[in-house]
Amino acid sequence: MNHSIYSADRMTHLKIVVVALFAGILVAGFGIAAHNSSDEGYTQTARVMKAGKPVAITSSSNSLVR
């Protein structure tokens, strides 16, 4: 058994690549399977706002002291 990746032989590197590839496929498969594919409640509808009468917005910055 090789305890260092630098002194590992070709078969050890191949095993590491195969295990990493298998783990990646598993994670991707789990992510695809867990994805909720129903579109109910997630659809967006376009809301059109039409211009109406002009509105004046005012603010009073006067402080009231009694």
Steps between C-alpha positions, in 0.01 A plus 500: 500500500629843406459772757606782271335608177844581357632146536175328401499276198270524199230270641467711815451813291244318288307389810493858630370631167232229480379562856490878442310455174251265664447742790446788256243304304324407823482863617378620160239221487377586847474868406301422187272260685437749781411779259132590519380493142141611562437857395191550714516822695824613343366655183514875473234707335565836343329785681451813296481832681347782304564862578214674673455850631808683627554480874677762709702365791597747765681472827531739786834520674383755754548385858225576746617634838251566777 
